[in-house]
């Protein structure tokens, strides 16, 4: 199939998958961000979930930051799945392989690594706005400035006014590290689980929605378990510097913040919020890949008919 058409199908598939993932998983993502950034306020994911639900409500609390999350997820996954085919072609060329369908798991992972570069560039600003929207009430509670803006547009304007364009890319290095390494694990493990569930003599492209959902959910657990410390550092760099109780997080140095968290809070702090993340990632990644594969099949049928 023409490379441009394949990338266009991937772009639409990724967009649909990203939207599906956010709608399924946003409440637990909010819990993850809050307990990562404000461990002094929340000692468990359950307490954070209950407090947020009853004090702030479902939509203003647990679904806070949904609009930037939808934009971020749709944009990130659109870019990821659009550039995945050319990245697979690059890897195939590097290893002298004629058909990308014959790539092994490590080669699929390497293609995923390359896609992470593109997705990080798109994701960092939108995820920054999402995280600050999710942590709005905690910043007020910790006696931060009373005139903080609300809503994606207001938060974006405030960041540009007070921190400049560079402020939108606060936490870019941990985002880049998370996305490149994480996408390698993500796509490599997804193909592994698909291979595992494909009956002998069948093609993995013919797997049903349930098998695709299981493979997606397991690959989501694999990625987040492996990259979670990067995500904690990113959240602290993007939000923690706004808290008067954590002045040291004003640093924009990734390694400095990583070392600071380890020295002051211990190794466990680098996995704060992992439980709600794993609970979130199974349905999110299941929804993502079901939507992606479904859209791909429709796209391929339509283009095959036209050709």
The 8 nearest C-alpha neighbors of each residue, nearest first, counted from 0:
[[1, 2, 5, 4, 3, 302, 303, 299],
 [0, 2, 4, 3, 5, 6, 302, 7],
 [3, 1, 5, 4, 6, 0, 85, 84],
 [2, 4, 6, 5, 1, 7, 0, 8],
 [3, 5, 7, 1, 6, 2, 8, 0],
 [6, 4, 2, 8, 3, 7, 9, 1],
 [5, 7, 81, 9, 3, 8, 4, 10],
 [8, 6, 4, 10, 9, 5, 3, 81],
 [9, 7, 5, 11, 6, 10, 298, 12],
 [8, 10, 81, 80, 6, 12, 7, 11],
 [9, 11, 77, 81, 7, 13, 8, 12],
 [12, 10, 14, 8, 13, 9, 15, 77],
 [13, 11, 291, 9, 294, 15, 14, 10],
 [14, 12, 77, 76, 16, 10, 80, 11],
 [13, 15, 73, 77, 11, 17, 16, 12],
 [16, 14, 12, 18, 13, 17, 290, 11],
 [15, 17, 287, 290, 13, 19, 291, 14],
 [16, 18, 73, 72, 20, 14, 19, 15],
 [17, 19, 15, 21, 20, 16, 73, 69],
 [18, 20, 16, 22, 17, 21, 286, 287],
 [19, 21, 283, 17, 287, 23, 286, 18],
 [22, 20, 24, 25, 23, 18, 19, 69],
 [21, 23, 19, 20, 24, 25, 18, 69],
 [24, 22, 21, 20, 283, 25, 19, 282],
 [23, 25, 21, 279, 283, 22, 26, 27],
 [24, 26, 28, 21, 27, 62, 22, 29],
 [27, 25, 61, 29, 28, 62, 24, 30],
 [28, 26, 30, 29, 279, 25, 275, 24],
 [27, 29, 25, 31, 30, 26, 32, 24],
 [28, 30, 26, 32, 27, 31, 133, 61],
 [29, 31, 27, 33, 28, 32, 48, 47],
 [32, 30, 272, 28, 29, 33, 34, 275],
 [33, 31, 35, 29, 30, 34, 36, 28],
 [34, 32, 30, 36, 35, 31, 37, 134],
 [33, 35, 38, 37, 36, 31, 32, 41],
 [36, 34, 32, 271, 33, 272, 37, 31],
 [35, 37, 33, 34, 235, 239, 32, 38],
 [36, 38, 34, 39, 40, 33, 35, 41],
 [39, 37, 34, 41, 40, 36, 35, 42],
 [40, 38, 37, 41, 42, 34, 36, 244],
 [41, 39, 38, 37, 42, 34, 137, 47],
 [42, 40, 38, 43, 47, 34, 39, 37],
 [43, 41, 38, 40, 44, 46, 39, 34],
 [44, 42, 46, 45, 41, 47, 34, 272],
 [43, 45, 47, 46, 48, 275, 30, 272],
 [44, 46, 48, 43, 47, 49, 50, 275],
 [47, 45, 49, 43, 48, 44, 50, 41],
 [46, 48, 44, 50, 45, 49, 41, 51],
 [47, 49, 45, 51, 46, 50, 30, 44],
 [48, 50, 52, 46, 51, 47, 53, 45],
 [51, 49, 47, 53, 52, 48, 54, 46],
 [50, 52, 48, 55, 54, 49, 60, 53],
 [51, 53, 56, 49, 57, 50, 55, 54],
 [54, 52, 50, 56, 51, 55, 49, 57],
 [55, 53, 51, 50, 52, 56, 60, 49],
 [56, 54, 60, 51, 52, 53, 59, 57],
 [57, 55, 52, 60, 53, 59, 58, 54],
 [56, 58, 61, 60, 52, 59, 62, 55],
 [57, 59, 62, 60, 56, 61, 63, 55],
 [60, 58, 63, 56, 55, 57, 62, 61],
 [61, 59, 55, 56, 63, 57, 58, 62],
 [60, 62, 26, 57, 63, 58, 29, 52],
 [61, 63, 58, 60, 65, 26, 25, 59],
 [64, 62, 60, 59, 133, 65, 61, 58],
 [63, 65, 129, 132, 133, 66, 67, 68],
 [64, 66, 68, 63, 62, 67, 69, 25],
 [65, 67, 69, 68, 64, 70, 151, 129],
 [68, 66, 70, 129, 69, 65, 64, 125],
 [69, 67, 65, 71, 66, 70, 129, 72],
 [70, 68, 66, 72, 67, 71, 18, 73],
 [69, 71, 67, 73, 68, 72, 74, 66],
 [72, 70, 68, 125, 74, 69, 122, 73],
 [71, 73, 17, 75, 69, 74, 70, 68],
 [72, 74, 14, 17, 70, 76, 18, 71],
 [75, 73, 77, 71, 72, 76, 70, 78],
 [76, 74, 118, 72, 78, 77, 73, 122],
 [75, 77, 13, 79, 78, 73, 74, 17],
 [76, 78, 13, 10, 14, 74, 75, 79],
 [79, 77, 81, 75, 76, 80, 82, 118],
 [80, 78, 76, 81, 82, 77, 114, 118],
 [79, 81, 9, 83, 13, 77, 82, 10],
 [82, 80, 6, 10, 9, 78, 79, 83],
 [81, 83, 79, 85, 80, 84, 78, 86],
 [82, 84, 80, 86, 81, 85, 79, 114],
 [85, 83, 87, 86, 82, 88, 6, 81],
 [86, 84, 88, 87, 82, 83, 89, 2],
 [87, 85, 83, 89, 110, 88, 84, 82],
 [86, 88, 84, 90, 110, 85, 89, 83],
 [89, 87, 85, 91, 86, 90, 92, 84],
 [90, 88, 86, 92, 87, 91, 93, 85],
 [89, 91, 93, 87, 92, 88, 110, 86],
 [92, 90, 96, 88, 94, 89, 93, 95],
 [91, 93, 95, 89, 90, 94, 96, 88],
 [94, 92, 90, 91, 95, 89, 96, 88],
 [93, 95, 91, 92, 96, 90, 106, 89],
 [96, 94, 92, 93, 91, 97, 90, 98],
 [97, 95, 91, 94, 98, 92, 99, 102],
 [96, 98, 95, 91, 99, 92, 101, 88],
 [97, 99, 100, 101, 96, 91, 102, 88],
 [100, 98, 101, 102, 91, 87, 88, 97],
 [101, 99, 98, 102, 103, 97, 87, 91],
 [100, 102, 99, 98, 103, 96, 97, 91],
 [103, 101, 99, 100, 106, 107, 104, 91],
 [102, 104, 106, 105, 107, 101, 100, 187],
 [103, 105, 107, 187, 106, 108, 191, 190],
 [106, 104, 108, 107, 103, 109, 187, 102],
 [105, 107, 109, 108, 103, 104, 102, 110],
 [108, 106, 104, 110, 187, 105, 109, 102],
 [107, 109, 183, 187, 105, 111, 106, 110],
 [108, 110, 112, 106, 111, 107, 183, 105],
 [111, 109, 87, 86, 107, 113, 112, 108],
 [110, 112, 183, 182, 108, 114, 109, 113],
 [113, 111, 183, 179, 109, 115, 182, 110],
 [112, 114, 110, 115, 111, 116, 86, 179],
 [115, 113, 111, 116, 112, 117, 79, 83],
 [116, 114, 179, 178, 118, 112, 113, 117],
 [117, 115, 114, 119, 118, 113, 179, 175],
 [118, 116, 115, 120, 114, 119, 121, 78],
 [117, 119, 75, 115, 121, 120, 116, 79],
 [120, 118, 122, 175, 121, 116, 117, 123],
 [119, 121, 117, 118, 122, 123, 116, 175],
 [122, 120, 118, 119, 75, 123, 117, 74],
 [121, 123, 119, 125, 71, 120, 75, 126],
 [122, 124, 126, 125, 168, 119, 171, 121],
 [125, 123, 167, 127, 126, 168, 122, 128],
 [124, 126, 71, 128, 127, 122, 123, 67],
 [125, 127, 129, 123, 128, 124, 122, 130],
 [126, 128, 124, 130, 125, 129, 237, 123],
 [127, 129, 125, 131, 126, 130, 132, 151],
 [130, 128, 64, 126, 132, 67, 127, 131],
 [131, 129, 133, 127, 132, 128, 126, 134],
 [132, 130, 134, 128, 133, 129, 135, 238],
 [131, 133, 64, 129, 135, 130, 134, 128],
 [132, 134, 130, 63, 131, 64, 135, 29],
 [133, 135, 131, 137, 132, 136, 33, 130],
 [136, 134, 132, 138, 137, 133, 131, 139],
 [137, 135, 139, 138, 134, 140, 133, 132],
 [136, 138, 140, 139, 134, 135, 141, 37],
 [139, 137, 141, 135, 143, 140, 136, 242],
 [138, 140, 136, 143, 142, 137, 141, 145],
 [141, 139, 137, 142, 138, 136, 143, 135],
 [140, 142, 138, 139, 143, 137, 242, 243],
 [143, 141, 139, 140, 144, 138, 145, 243],
 [142, 144, 139, 138, 141, 145, 242, 243],
 [145, 143, 146, 147, 142, 139, 138, 241],
 [144, 146, 147, 143, 139, 142, 148, 138],
 [147, 145, 144, 148, 143, 139, 149, 157],
 [146, 148, 145, 144, 149, 154, 135, 139],
 [149, 147, 153, 154, 146, 150, 157, 156],
 [148, 150, 153, 154, 147, 151, 132, 135],
 [149, 151, 153, 152, 154, 132, 148, 64],
 [150, 152, 154, 153, 155, 128, 67, 149],
 [153, 151, 155, 154, 150, 156, 149, 157],
 [154, 152, 156, 148, 150, 155, 151, 149],
 [153, 155, 157, 151, 156, 152, 148, 149],
 [154, 156, 152, 158, 157, 153, 151, 159],
 [157, 155, 159, 153, 158, 154, 160, 152],
 [158, 156, 154, 160, 155, 159, 161, 153],
 [157, 159, 155, 161, 162, 160, 156, 166],
 [158, 160, 163, 156, 162, 157, 164, 161],
 [161, 159, 157, 158, 163, 162, 156, 155],
 [160, 162, 158, 159, 157, 163, 166, 156],
 [163, 161, 166, 158, 159, 160, 165, 164],
 [164, 162, 159, 166, 165, 160, 161, 158],
 [163, 165, 166, 159, 167, 162, 168, 158],
 [166, 164, 168, 163, 167, 169, 162, 159],
 [165, 167, 162, 169, 164, 168, 163, 158],
 [166, 168, 124, 165, 164, 169, 158, 127],
 [169, 167, 165, 171, 166, 124, 123, 170],
 [168, 170, 166, 171, 167, 237, 165, 236],
 [169, 171, 233, 236, 172, 173, 237, 168],
 [170, 172, 174, 168, 169, 173, 175, 123],
 [171, 173, 175, 174, 170, 176, 253, 233],
 [174, 172, 176, 229, 175, 233, 171, 170],
 [173, 175, 171, 177, 172, 176, 119, 178],
 [176, 174, 172, 178, 119, 173, 177, 171],
 [177, 175, 173, 174, 179, 178, 180, 172],
 [176, 178, 174, 181, 175, 229, 226, 180],
 [177, 179, 115, 181, 175, 182, 176, 180],
 [180, 178, 115, 112, 182, 181, 176, 177],
 [179, 181, 183, 182, 177, 178, 112, 176],
 [182, 180, 178, 184, 183, 177, 222, 179],
 [183, 181, 185, 111, 112, 184, 179, 178],
 [182, 184, 108, 111, 112, 180, 181, 185],
 [183, 185, 181, 187, 182, 222, 186, 188],
 [186, 184, 182, 222, 188, 183, 218, 187],
 [185, 187, 189, 188, 108, 111, 183, 184],
 [186, 188, 108, 104, 184, 107, 190, 189],
 [187, 189, 191, 218, 190, 185, 186, 184],
 [190, 188, 186, 218, 192, 191, 187, 214],
 [189, 191, 193, 188, 187, 192, 194, 186],
 [192, 190, 188, 194, 189, 193, 195, 187],
 [191, 193, 195, 214, 189, 194, 190, 188],
 [192, 194, 190, 196, 195, 191, 214, 197],
 [195, 193, 191, 197, 192, 196, 190, 203],
 [194, 196, 192, 193, 197, 191, 198, 190],
 [197, 195, 193, 194, 198, 192, 210, 203],
 [196, 198, 194, 203, 195, 193, 201, 199],
 [199, 197, 201, 200, 196, 202, 195, 203],
 [198, 200, 201, 197, 202, 196, 194, 195],
 [199, 201, 198, 202, 197, 203, 205, 194],
 [202, 200, 198, 199, 197, 203, 205, 204],
 [201, 203, 204, 205, 197, 200, 206, 198],
 [202, 204, 205, 206, 197, 193, 194, 201],
 [203, 205, 202, 206, 292, 201, 207, 296],
 [206, 204, 203, 202, 207, 201, 197, 208],
 [207, 205, 203, 204, 210, 211, 208, 197],
 [206, 208, 209, 210, 211, 205, 212, 204],
 [207, 209, 211, 210, 289, 212, 206, 293],
 [208, 210, 212, 211, 207, 213, 206, 289],
 [211, 209, 213, 212, 207, 208, 206, 214],
 [210, 212, 208, 214, 209, 213, 289, 215],
 [211, 213, 285, 215, 209, 210, 214, 289],
 [212, 214, 210, 216, 215, 211, 217, 209],
 [215, 213, 211, 192, 217, 212, 216, 189],
 [214, 216, 285, 284, 212, 218, 213, 217],
 [215, 217, 281, 285, 219, 284, 213, 218],
 [218, 216, 220, 219, 214, 215, 213, 221],
 [219, 217, 221, 189, 215, 188, 220, 185],
 [220, 218, 216, 222, 217, 221, 280, 284],
 [219, 221, 217, 218, 223, 222, 277, 224],
 [222, 220, 218, 219, 224, 223, 217, 225],
 [221, 223, 185, 219, 181, 225, 184, 220],
 [224, 222, 226, 225, 227, 220, 221, 219],
 [223, 225, 221, 222, 227, 226, 220, 273],
 [224, 226, 223, 222, 227, 221, 181, 184],
 [227, 225, 223, 229, 177, 228, 224, 181],
 [226, 228, 230, 229, 223, 224, 225, 270],
 [229, 227, 269, 231, 230, 226, 270, 232],
 [230, 228, 232, 173, 227, 231, 177, 226],
 [229, 231, 233, 227, 228, 232, 234, 177],
 [232, 230, 228, 234, 233, 229, 269, 35],
 [233, 231, 235, 229, 230, 234, 257, 236],
 [232, 234, 230, 170, 236, 231, 235, 173],
 [235, 233, 237, 231, 236, 232, 238, 230],
 [236, 234, 239, 232, 238, 233, 237, 36],
 [235, 237, 233, 234, 170, 238, 239, 248],
 [236, 238, 234, 235, 169, 170, 127, 233],
 [237, 239, 235, 240, 241, 236, 234, 131],
 [238, 240, 235, 241, 242, 236, 248, 36],
 [239, 241, 248, 249, 242, 238, 246, 245],
 [242, 240, 239, 238, 243, 138, 143, 245],
 [241, 243, 244, 240, 239, 245, 138, 143],
 [244, 242, 245, 246, 241, 143, 141, 240],
 [245, 243, 242, 246, 141, 239, 241, 240],
 [244, 246, 247, 243, 242, 248, 240, 239],
 [247, 245, 248, 249, 240, 243, 244, 242],
 [246, 248, 249, 245, 250, 240, 256, 259],
 [247, 249, 240, 250, 246, 239, 245, 236],
 [250, 248, 240, 247, 246, 251, 236, 239],
 [251, 249, 248, 252, 247, 256, 236, 255],
 [250, 252, 253, 249, 236, 169, 170, 248],
 [253, 251, 255, 250, 254, 256, 170, 172],
 [252, 254, 256, 255, 251, 257, 173, 172],
 [255, 253, 257, 256, 252, 258, 259, 232],
 [256, 254, 258, 252, 257, 253, 259, 250],
 [255, 257, 259, 253, 258, 254, 260, 252],
 [258, 256, 254, 260, 255, 259, 232, 253],
 [259, 257, 261, 255, 256, 260, 254, 262],
 [260, 258, 256, 262, 261, 257, 263, 255],
 [259, 261, 257, 263, 264, 258, 262, 256],
 [260, 262, 265, 258, 266, 259, 264, 263],
 [263, 261, 259, 260, 265, 264, 258, 266],
 [264, 262, 260, 261, 259, 265, 258, 268],
 [265, 263, 260, 261, 268, 262, 266, 267],
 [264, 266, 261, 267, 268, 262, 263, 260],
 [265, 267, 261, 268, 269, 264, 270, 260],
 [268, 266, 269, 270, 265, 271, 264, 261],
 [267, 269, 271, 270, 266, 265, 264, 260],
 [270, 268, 228, 267, 266, 271, 231, 227],
 [269, 271, 268, 267, 273, 228, 272, 227],
 [272, 270, 268, 35, 273, 269, 267, 34],
 [271, 273, 31, 274, 35, 275, 34, 270],
 [272, 274, 276, 270, 271, 275, 277, 227],
 [273, 275, 277, 276, 272, 278, 44, 271],
 [276, 274, 278, 277, 27, 273, 272, 279],
 [275, 277, 279, 273, 274, 278, 280, 31],
 [276, 278, 280, 279, 274, 275, 220, 273],
 [279, 277, 275, 276, 280, 281, 274, 27],
 [280, 278, 276, 24, 277, 27, 281, 275],
 [279, 281, 283, 277, 219, 284, 282, 278],
 [280, 282, 216, 283, 284, 279, 285, 278],
 [283, 281, 285, 284, 280, 286, 279, 216],
 [284, 282, 20, 280, 286, 285, 24, 281],
 [285, 283, 287, 215, 216, 286, 281, 219],
 [284, 286, 212, 215, 216, 282, 287, 283],
 [287, 285, 283, 289, 284, 20, 288, 19],
 [288, 286, 16, 284, 20, 290, 285, 289],
 [287, 289, 291, 290, 285, 286, 215, 292],
 [288, 290, 286, 292, 291, 287, 212, 208],
 [289, 291, 16, 293, 288, 287, 292, 286],
 [292, 290, 12, 288, 16, 294, 289, 293],
 [291, 293, 295, 289, 294, 290, 288, 296],
 [292, 294, 290, 296, 295, 291, 289, 297],
 [295, 293, 12, 297, 291, 292, 296, 290],
 [294, 296, 292, 298, 293, 297, 12, 299],
 [297, 295, 299, 293, 298, 294, 300, 292],
 [296, 298, 300, 294, 295, 299, 301, 293],
 [299, 297, 295, 301, 296, 300, 8, 294],
 [298, 300, 296, 302, 301, 297, 303, 295],
 [301, 299, 303, 297, 298, 302, 296, 304],
 [302, 300, 298, 304, 299, 303, 297, 305],
 [301, 303, 305, 299, 304, 300, 306, 298],
 [304, 302, 300, 306, 301, 305, 299, 298],
 [305, 303, 301, 302, 306, 300, 299, 298],
 [306, 304, 302, 303, 301, 300, 299, 298],
 [305, 303, 304, 302, 301, 0, 300, 299]]
